[in-house]
């Protein structure tokens, strides 16, 4: 299993600044999570829950 960590605050701030600089509306929450890699965290959590049952 690969270790997954949430992005650091600095990474999120940098990403948000880049998005704002492009002058377009923010993407949907699911797209933000995908771009930041949070989907992997959810998948790992679900896998752990299945193994624990």
WODASUL-V29419 format. One record per backbone hydrogen bond with DSSP energy under -0.5 kcal/mol. CO is the residue of the C=O (numbers start at 1). NH is the residue of the N-H. If there is no record, write none. Layout:
co nh
CO NH
CO NH
This chain:
co nh
8 12
9 13
10 14
11 15
12 16
13 17
14 18
15 19
16 20
17 21
18 22
19 22
19 24
20 23
28 31
28 32
29 33
30 34
31 35
32 36
33 37
33 38
33 39
34 37
37 40
37 41
38 42
39 43
40 44
41 45
42 46
43 47
44 48
45 49
46 50
47 51
48 52
49 53
50 53
